[in-house]
Amino acid sequence: MTAKDQGIEKGRTVAIDSTVTESDIKPPCDSDLLASSVKEICRLLERDKH
């Protein structure tokens, strides 16, 4: 059951925590970014083809 269902929240406002924390995620390199972009473009083109 959600807070909206329980009458606690109306769901009209969103709160986002954007606190920066250190992590072990590797920084992206240009080839990774390019590959991700090509994959997404292909996915969108395939979706629009149908």
C-alpha distance matrix in Angstrom:
0.0 3.8 6.9 8.2 6.2 7.1 10.5 11.1 12.0 13.6 13.6 17.4 18.5 18.2 19.6 21.3 23.2 26.4 28.1 30.8 31.2 33.9 33.1 35.1 34.4 37.7 38.7 38.8 42.3 43.7 43.8 40.1 39.2 41.6 40.3 36.6 37.9 39.9 37.1 34.7 37.5 38.3 34.6 34.6 38.0 37.1 34.0 36.2 38.9 36.9
3.8 0.0 3.8 5.2 5.1 6.4 8.7 8.7 8.7 10.3 10.0 13.8 14.7 14.5 16.0 17.9 20.0 23.3 25.2 28.1 28.8 31.7 31.2 33.4 32.6 35.9 36.6 36.7 40.2 41.5 41.9 38.3 37.1 39.6 38.5 34.8 35.8 38.1 35.5 32.9 35.7 36.8 33.2 32.9 36.5 35.9 32.7 34.8 37.7 35.9
6.9 3.8 0.0 3.8 5.4 5.0 6.2 5.0 5.4 7.9 8.3 11.9 12.7 12.9 14.2 16.7 18.8 22.3 24.2 27.3 28.3 31.5 31.4 34.0 33.3 36.6 37.1 37.5 41.1 42.4 43.2 39.6 38.2 40.8 40.1 36.4 37.2 39.7 37.4 34.7 37.4 38.8 35.4 34.9 38.4 38.2 35.0 36.8 39.9 38.4
8.2 5.2 3.8 0.0 3.8 5.4 5.1 5.9 4.9 5.4 6.4 9.9 11.7 12.8 14.9 17.7 20.4 23.7 26.0 29.2 30.5 33.7 33.6 36.2 35.1 38.3 38.5 38.6 42.0 43.0 43.8 40.3 38.7 41.0 40.4 36.6 37.1 39.6 37.3 34.4 36.8 38.2 34.8 33.9 37.4 37.2 33.8 35.3 38.5 36.9
6.2 5.1 5.4 3.8 0.0 3.8 5.5 7.7 8.2 8.7 10.0 13.5 15.5 16.5 18.5 21.1 23.6 26.9 29.1 32.2 33.2 36.3 35.9 38.3 37.3 40.5 41.0 41.0 44.4 45.5 46.0 42.4 41.0 43.2 42.3 38.6 39.2 41.4 39.0 36.2 38.6 39.7 36.1 35.4 38.8 38.3 34.9 36.5 39.5 37.5
7.1 6.4 5.0 5.4 3.8 0.0 3.8 5.5 7.8 9.6 11.5 14.9 16.4 17.4 18.8 21.6 23.7 27.2 29.0 32.3 33.1 36.3 36.2 38.7 38.1 41.5 42.1 42.4 46.0 47.2 47.9 44.3 42.9 45.4 44.6 40.8 41.6 44.0 41.6 38.8 41.4 42.6 39.1 38.5 42.0 41.5 38.2 39.9 42.9 41.1
10.5 8.7 6.2 5.1 5.5 3.8 0.0 3.8 5.7 7.0 9.9 12.6 14.4 16.1 17.8 21.0 23.3 26.8 28.8 32.2 33.5 36.8 37.0 39.8 39.1 42.4 42.6 43.0 46.5 47.6 48.5 45.0 43.4 45.9 45.3 41.5 42.1 44.6 42.4 39.4 41.8 43.3 39.9 39.0 42.4 42.3 38.9 40.3 43.5 41.8
11.1 8.7 5.0 5.9 7.7 5.5 3.8 0.0 3.8 7.0 9.2 11.9 12.7 14.0 15.0 18.2 20.2 23.8 25.5 29.0 30.3 33.7 34.1 37.0 36.5 39.8 40.1 40.7 44.3 45.6 46.7 43.3 41.6 44.3 43.9 40.2 40.8 43.5 41.4 38.6 41.1 42.7 39.5 38.7 42.3 42.3 39.0 40.6 43.8 42.4
12.0 8.7 5.4 4.9 8.2 7.8 5.7 3.8 0.0 3.8 5.5 8.1 9.0 10.6 12.2 15.5 18.0 21.4 23.6 27.0 28.6 32.1 32.5 35.5 34.6 37.8 37.8 38.2 41.7 42.8 44.0 40.6 38.8 41.4 41.2 37.4 37.8 40.6 38.6 35.6 38.0 39.8 36.6 35.6 39.2 39.4 36.2 37.5 40.9 39.7
13.6 10.3 7.9 5.4 8.7 9.6 7.0 7.0 3.8 0.0 3.8 5.7 8.0 10.5 13.0 16.4 19.4 22.6 25.1 28.5 30.4 33.8 34.2 37.1 35.9 38.8 38.6 38.7 42.0 42.8 43.9 40.7 38.6 41.0 40.8 37.0 37.1 39.8 38.0 34.7 36.8 38.7 35.5 34.2 37.6 37.9 34.6 35.6 39.0 37.8
13.6 10.0 8.3 6.4 10.0 11.5 9.9 9.2 5.5 3.8 0.0 3.8 5.7 7.4 10.4 13.4 16.7 19.6 22.4 25.6 27.5 30.9 31.1 33.9 32.5 35.3 35.0 35.0 38.3 39.0 40.1 36.9 34.8 37.2 37.0 33.2 33.3 36.0 34.2 31.0 33.1 35.1 32.0 30.7 34.1 34.6 31.3 32.4 35.9 34.8
17.4 13.8 11.9 9.9 13.5 14.9 12.6 11.9 8.1 5.7 3.8 0.0 3.8 6.9 10.2 13.4 16.9 19.4 22.4 25.6 28.0 31.4 31.9 34.8 33.3 35.9 35.2 35.0 38.2 38.7 40.0 37.1 34.6 36.9 37.1 33.4 33.0 35.9 34.5 31.0 32.8 35.1 32.2 30.5 33.9 34.8 31.5 32.2 35.8 35.0
18.5 14.7 12.7 11.7 15.5 16.4 14.4 12.7 9.0 8.0 5.7 3.8 0.0 3.8 6.7 9.9 13.4 15.9 18.8 22.1 24.6 28.1 28.9 31.9 30.5 33.2 32.4 32.5 35.8 36.5 38.0 35.1 32.7 35.2 35.6 31.9 31.7 34.8 33.5 30.2 32.2 34.6 32.0 30.5 34.0 35.0 32.0 32.8 36.5 36.0
18.2 14.5 12.9 12.8 16.5 17.4 16.1 14.0 10.6 10.5 7.4 6.9 3.8 0.0 3.8 6.5 10.1 12.6 15.6 18.7 21.1 24.5 25.2 28.2 26.8 29.5 28.8 29.0 32.4 33.2 34.8 31.7 29.5 32.1 32.5 28.8 28.8 32.0 30.7 27.6 29.8 32.2 29.6 28.4 32.0 33.0 30.2 31.3 34.9 34.6
19.6 16.0 14.2 14.9 18.5 18.8 17.8 15.0 12.2 13.0 10.4 10.2 6.7 3.8 0.0 3.8 6.8 9.7 12.3 15.7 18.1 21.6 22.6 25.9 24.8 27.7 27.1 27.8 31.3 32.5 34.2 31.2 29.1 32.1 32.6 28.9 29.3 32.6 31.4 28.5 31.0 33.5 31.0 30.1 33.8 34.8 32.3 33.6 37.2 37.0
21.3 17.9 16.7 17.7 21.1 21.6 21.0 18.2 15.5 16.4 13.4 13.4 9.9 6.5 3.8 0.0 3.8 6.2 9.2 12.3 14.7 18.2 19.1 22.3 21.2 23.9 23.4 24.1 27.6 29.0 30.8 27.7 25.8 28.9 29.4 25.9 26.4 29.8 28.7 26.0 28.6 31.2 28.9 28.3 32.0 33.0 30.8 32.3 35.8 35.9
23.2 20.0 18.8 20.4 23.6 23.7 23.3 20.2 18.0 19.4 16.7 16.9 13.4 10.1 6.8 3.8 0.0 3.8 5.7 9.1 11.3 14.9 16.2 19.7 19.1 22.0 21.7 23.0 26.6 28.3 30.2 27.2 25.6 29.0 29.5 26.2 27.1 30.6 29.5 27.2 30.0 32.5 30.5 30.1 33.8 34.9 33.0 34.6 38.0 38.3
26.4 23.3 22.3 23.7 26.9 27.2 26.8 23.8 21.4 22.6 19.6 19.4 15.9 12.6 9.7 6.2 3.8 0.0 3.8 6.3 9.2 12.7 14.2 17.6 16.7 19.3 18.5 19.9 23.4 25.1 27.3 24.5 22.8 26.2 27.1 23.9 24.7 28.4 27.7 25.5 28.2 30.9 29.2 28.9 32.5 33.8 32.2 33.8 37.1 37.7
28.1 25.2 24.2 26.0 29.1 29.0 28.8 25.5 23.6 25.1 22.4 22.4 18.8 15.6 12.3 9.2 5.7 3.8 0.0 3.8 6.4 10.1 12.3 16.0 15.9 18.6 18.2 20.3 23.8 25.9 28.2 25.4 24.1 27.7 28.6 25.7 26.8 30.5 29.8 28.0 30.8 33.4 31.8 31.8 35.4 36.6 35.2 36.9 40.1 40.8
30.8 28.1 27.3 29.2 32.2 32.3 32.2 29.0 27.0 28.5 25.6 25.6 22.1 18.7 15.7 12.3 9.1 6.3 3.8 0.0 3.8 6.9 9.4 13.0 12.9 15.4 14.9 17.3 20.7 23.0 25.4 22.8 21.7 25.4 26.4 23.8 25.2 28.8 28.3 26.9 29.7 32.2 31.0 31.3 34.7 35.9 34.9 36.7 39.8 40.7
31.2 28.8 28.3 30.5 33.2 33.1 33.5 30.3 28.6 30.4 27.5 28.0 24.6 21.1 18.1 14.7 11.3 9.2 6.4 3.8 0.0 3.8 6.4 10.1 11.0 13.8 14.2 17.1 20.5 23.4 25.4 22.7 22.2 26.0 26.6 24.3 26.1 29.5 28.7 27.7 30.8 33.0 31.8 32.5 35.9 36.8 36.0 38.1 41.0 41.8
33.9 31.7 31.5 33.7 36.3 36.3 36.8 33.7 32.1 33.8 30.9 31.4 28.1 24.5 21.6 18.2 14.9 12.7 10.1 6.9 3.8 0.0 3.8 7.2 8.8 11.2 12.1 15.4 18.6 21.8 23.7 21.2 21.2 25.0 25.5 23.6 25.7 28.9 28.3 27.8 30.8 32.9 31.9 33.0 36.2 37.1 36.6 38.9 41.5 42.4
33.1 31.2 31.4 33.6 35.9 36.2 37.0 34.1 32.5 34.2 31.1 31.9 28.9 25.2 22.6 19.1 16.2 14.2 12.3 9.4 6.4 3.8 0.0 3.8 5.5 8.6 10.4 13.5 16.8 20.2 21.6 18.8 19.3 23.1 23.1 21.3 23.8 26.7 25.8 25.6 28.8 30.6 29.6 31.0 34.1 34.7 34.4 36.9 39.3 40.2
35.1 33.4 34.0 36.2 38.3 38.7 39.8 37.0 35.5 37.1 33.9 34.8 31.9 28.2 25.9 22.3 19.7 17.6 16.0 13.0 10.1 7.2 3.8 0.0 3.8 6.3 9.2 12.3 15.2 18.8 19.7 17.0 18.3 21.8 21.5 20.2 23.1 25.6 24.7 25.0 28.3 29.7 28.9 30.7 33.6 34.1 34.1 36.7 38.8 39.8
34.4 32.6 33.3 35.1 37.3 38.1 39.1 36.5 34.6 35.9 32.5 33.3 30.5 26.8 24.8 21.2 19.1 16.7 15.9 12.9 11.0 8.8 5.5 3.8 0.0 3.8 6.4 8.9 12.1 15.6 16.4 13.5 14.6 18.2 17.9 16.4 19.3 21.9 21.0 21.3 24.5 26.0 25.3 27.0 29.9 30.5 30.6 33.1 35.2 36.3
37.7 35.9 36.6 38.3 40.5 41.5 42.4 39.8 37.8 38.8 35.3 35.9 33.2 29.5 27.7 23.9 22.0 19.3 18.6 15.4 13.8 11.2 8.6 6.3 3.8 0.0 3.8 6.3 8.9 12.6 13.5 11.1 12.6 16.0 16.0 15.2 18.0 20.4 20.0 20.8 23.6 25.1 25.0 26.8 29.3 30.1 30.6 33.0 34.9 36.3
38.7 36.6 37.1 38.5 41.0 42.1 42.6 40.1 37.8 38.6 35.0 35.2 32.4 28.8 27.1 23.4 21.7 18.5 18.2 14.9 14.2 12.1 10.4 9.2 6.4 3.8 0.0 3.8 6.5 10.0 11.7 9.9 10.5 13.9 14.8 14.0 16.2 18.9 19.1 19.6 22.1 24.0 24.2 25.6 28.0 29.2 29.8 31.8 33.8 35.6
38.8 36.7 37.5 38.6 41.0 42.4 43.0 40.7 38.2 38.7 35.0 35.0 32.5 29.0 27.8 24.1 23.0 19.9 20.3 17.3 17.1 15.4 13.5 12.3 8.9 6.3 3.8 0.0 3.8 6.7 8.3 6.3 6.7 10.1 11.1 10.5 12.5 15.2 15.6 16.2 18.5 20.4 20.9 22.3 24.5 25.8 26.6 28.5 30.4 32.3
42.3 40.2 41.1 42.0 44.4 46.0 46.5 44.3 41.7 42.0 38.3 38.2 35.8 32.4 31.3 27.6 26.6 23.4 23.8 20.7 20.5 18.6 16.8 15.2 12.1 8.9 6.5 3.8 0.0 3.8 5.6 5.4 6.4 8.8 10.2 10.9 12.5 14.5 15.7 16.9 18.6 20.3 21.4 22.9 24.6 26.1 27.4 29.0 30.6 32.8
43.7 41.5 42.4 43.0 45.5 47.2 47.6 45.6 42.8 42.8 39.0 38.7 36.5 33.2 32.5 29.0 28.3 25.1 25.9 23.0 23.4 21.8 20.2 18.8 15.6 12.6 10.0 6.7 3.8 0.0 3.8 5.5 5.1 6.1 8.6 9.9 10.5 12.3 14.2 15.4 16.4 18.3 20.0 21.1 22.4 24.2 25.8 27.0 28.5 31.1
43.8 41.9 43.2 43.8 46.0 47.9 48.5 46.7 44.0 43.9 40.1 40.0 38.0 34.8 34.2 30.8 30.2 27.3 28.2 25.4 25.4 23.7 21.6 19.7 16.4 13.5 11.7 8.3 5.6 3.8 0.0 3.8 5.4 5.0 6.1 8.6 9.8 10.5 12.2 14.2 15.3 16.4 18.3 20.0 21.0 22.4 24.3 25.8 26.8 29.3
40.1 38.3 39.6 40.3 42.4 44.3 45.0 43.3 40.6 40.7 36.9 37.1 35.1 31.7 31.2 27.7 27.2 24.5 25.4 22.8 22.7 21.2 18.8 17.0 13.5 11.1 9.9 6.3 5.4 5.5 3.8 0.0 3.8 5.4 5.1 6.2 8.6 10.0 10.6 12.3 14.3 15.4 16.5 18.4 20.0 21.1 22.6 24.5 25.8 27.9
39.2 37.1 38.2 38.7 41.0 42.9 43.4 41.6 38.8 38.6 34.8 34.6 32.7 29.5 29.1 25.8 25.6 22.8 24.1 21.7 22.2 21.2 19.3 18.3 14.6 12.6 10.5 6.7 6.4 5.1 5.4 3.8 0.0 3.8 5.5 5.2 6.2 8.7 9.9 10.6 12.3 14.3 15.4 16.6 18.3 20.0 21.2 22.7 24.4 26.7
41.6 39.6 40.8 41.0 43.2 45.4 45.9 44.3 41.4 41.0 37.2 36.9 35.2 32.1 32.1 28.9 29.0 26.2 27.7 25.4 26.0 25.0 23.1 21.8 18.2 16.0 13.9 10.1 8.8 6.1 5.0 5.4 3.8 0.0 3.8 5.4 5.1 6.2 8.6 9.9 10.5 12.2 14.2 15.4 16.4 18.2 19.9 21.2 22.4 25.1
40.3 38.5 40.1 40.4 42.3 44.6 45.3 43.9 41.2 40.8 37.0 37.1 35.6 32.5 32.6 29.4 29.5 27.1 28.6 26.4 26.6 25.5 23.1 21.5 17.9 16.0 14.8 11.1 10.2 8.6 6.1 5.1 5.5 3.8 0.0 3.8 5.4 5.2 6.1 8.6 9.9 10.6 12.3 14.3 15.4 16.4 18.4 20.1 21.1 23.4
36.6 34.8 36.4 36.6 38.6 40.8 41.5 40.2 37.4 37.0 33.2 33.4 31.9 28.8 28.9 25.9 26.2 23.9 25.7 23.8 24.3 23.6 21.3 20.2 16.4 15.2 14.0 10.5 10.9 9.9 8.6 6.2 5.2 5.4 3.8 0.0 3.8 5.6 5.1 6.2 8.6 10.0 10.6 12.4 14.3 15.4 16.5 18.5 20.0 22.0
37.9 35.8 37.2 37.1 39.2 41.6 42.1 40.8 37.8 37.1 33.3 33.0 31.7 28.8 29.3 26.4 27.1 24.7 26.8 25.2 26.1 25.7 23.8 23.1 19.3 18.0 16.2 12.5 12.5 10.5 9.8 8.6 6.2 5.1 5.4 3.8 0.0 3.8 5.4 5.2 6.1 8.6 9.8 10.6 12.2 14.2 15.3 16.6 18.3 20.7
39.9 38.1 39.7 39.6 41.4 44.0 44.6 43.5 40.6 39.8 36.0 35.9 34.8 32.0 32.6 29.8 30.6 28.4 30.5 28.8 29.5 28.9 26.7 25.6 21.9 20.4 18.9 15.2 14.5 12.3 10.5 10.0 8.7 6.2 5.2 5.6 3.8 0.0 3.8 5.5 5.1 6.1 8.5 9.9 10.5 12.1 14.2 15.4 16.4 19.0
37.1 35.5 37.4 37.3 39.0 41.6 42.4 41.4 38.6 38.0 34.2 34.5 33.5 30.7 31.4 28.7 29.5 27.7 29.8 28.3 28.7 28.3 25.8 24.7 21.0 20.0 19.1 15.6 15.7 14.2 12.2 10.6 9.9 8.6 6.1 5.1 5.4 3.8 0.0 3.8 5.6 5.2 6.2 8.8 10.0 10.6 12.3 14.4 15.4 17.4
34.7 32.9 34.7 34.4 36.2 38.8 39.4 38.6 35.6 34.7 31.0 31.0 30.2 27.6 28.5 26.0 27.2 25.5 28.0 26.9 27.7 27.8 25.6 25.0 21.3 20.8 19.6 16.2 16.9 15.4 14.2 12.3 10.6 9.9 8.6 6.2 5.2 5.5 3.8 0.0 3.8 5.4 5.0 6.2 8.6 9.8 10.5 12.4 14.2 16.2
37.5 35.7 37.4 36.8 38.6 41.4 41.8 41.1 38.0 36.8 33.1 32.8 32.2 29.8 31.0 28.6 30.0 28.2 30.8 29.7 30.8 30.8 28.8 28.3 24.5 23.6 22.1 18.5 18.6 16.4 15.3 14.3 12.3 10.5 9.9 8.6 6.1 5.1 5.6 3.8 0.0 3.8 5.4 5.2 6.1 8.5 9.9 10.6 12.3 14.9
38.3 36.8 38.8 38.2 39.7 42.6 43.3 42.7 39.8 38.7 35.1 35.1 34.6 32.2 33.5 31.2 32.5 30.9 33.4 32.2 33.0 32.9 30.6 29.7 26.0 25.1 24.0 20.4 20.3 18.3 16.4 15.4 14.3 12.2 10.6 10.0 8.6 6.1 5.2 5.4 3.8 0.0 3.8 5.5 5.1 6.0 8.5 9.9 10.5 13.0
34.6 33.2 35.4 34.8 36.1 39.1 39.9 39.5 36.6 35.5 32.0 32.2 32.0 29.6 31.0 28.9 30.5 29.2 31.8 31.0 31.8 31.9 29.6 28.9 25.3 25.0 24.2 20.9 21.4 20.0 18.3 16.5 15.4 14.2 12.3 10.6 9.8 8.5 6.2 5.0 5.4 3.8 0.0 3.8 5.5 5.2 6.2 8.7 10.0 11.5
34.6 32.9 34.9 33.9 35.4 38.5 39.0 38.7 35.6 34.2 30.7 30.5 30.5 28.4 30.1 28.3 30.1 28.9 31.8 31.3 32.5 33.0 31.0 30.7 27.0 26.8 25.6 22.3 22.9 21.1 20.0 18.4 16.6 15.4 14.3 12.4 10.6 9.9 8.8 6.2 5.2 5.5 3.8 0.0 3.8 5.4 5.1 6.2 8.6 10.5
38.0 36.5 38.4 37.4 38.8 42.0 42.4 42.3 39.2 37.6 34.1 33.9 34.0 32.0 33.8 32.0 33.8 32.5 35.4 34.7 35.9 36.2 34.1 33.6 29.9 29.3 28.0 24.5 24.6 22.4 21.0 20.0 18.3 16.4 15.4 14.3 12.2 10.5 10.0 8.6 6.1 5.1 5.5 3.8 0.0 3.8 5.4 5.2 6.2 9.2
37.1 35.9 38.2 37.2 38.3 41.5 42.3 42.3 39.4 37.9 34.6 34.8 35.0 33.0 34.8 33.0 34.9 33.8 36.6 35.9 36.8 37.1 34.7 34.1 30.5 30.1 29.2 25.8 26.1 24.2 22.4 21.1 20.0 18.2 16.4 15.4 14.2 12.1 10.6 9.8 8.5 6.0 5.2 5.4 3.8 0.0 3.8 5.5 5.1 7.0
34.0 32.7 35.0 33.8 34.9 38.2 38.9 39.0 36.2 34.6 31.3 31.5 32.0 30.2 32.3 30.8 33.0 32.2 35.2 34.9 36.0 36.6 34.4 34.1 30.6 30.6 29.8 26.6 27.4 25.8 24.3 22.6 21.2 19.9 18.4 16.5 15.3 14.2 12.3 10.5 9.9 8.5 6.2 5.1 5.4 3.8 0.0 3.8 5.5 5.9
36.2 34.8 36.8 35.3 36.5 39.9 40.3 40.6 37.5 35.6 32.4 32.2 32.8 31.3 33.6 32.3 34.6 33.8 36.9 36.7 38.1 38.9 36.9 36.7 33.1 33.0 31.8 28.5 29.0 27.0 25.8 24.5 22.7 21.2 20.1 18.5 16.6 15.4 14.4 12.4 10.6 9.9 8.7 6.2 5.2 5.5 3.8 0.0 3.8 5.5
38.9 37.7 39.9 38.5 39.5 42.9 43.5 43.8 40.9 39.0 35.9 35.8 36.5 34.9 37.2 35.8 38.0 37.1 40.1 39.8 41.0 41.5 39.3 38.8 35.2 34.9 33.8 30.4 30.6 28.5 26.8 25.8 24.4 22.4 21.1 20.0 18.3 16.4 15.4 14.2 12.3 10.5 10.0 8.6 6.2 5.1 5.5 3.8 0.0 3.8
36.9 35.9 38.4 36.9 37.5 41.1 41.8 42.4 39.7 37.8 34.8 35.0 36.0 34.6 37.0 35.9 38.3 37.7 40.8 40.7 41.8 42.4 40.2 39.8 36.3 36.3 35.6 32.3 32.8 31.1 29.3 27.9 26.7 25.1 23.4 22.0 20.7 19.0 17.4 16.2 14.9 13.0 11.5 10.5 9.2 7.0 5.9 5.5 3.8 0.0
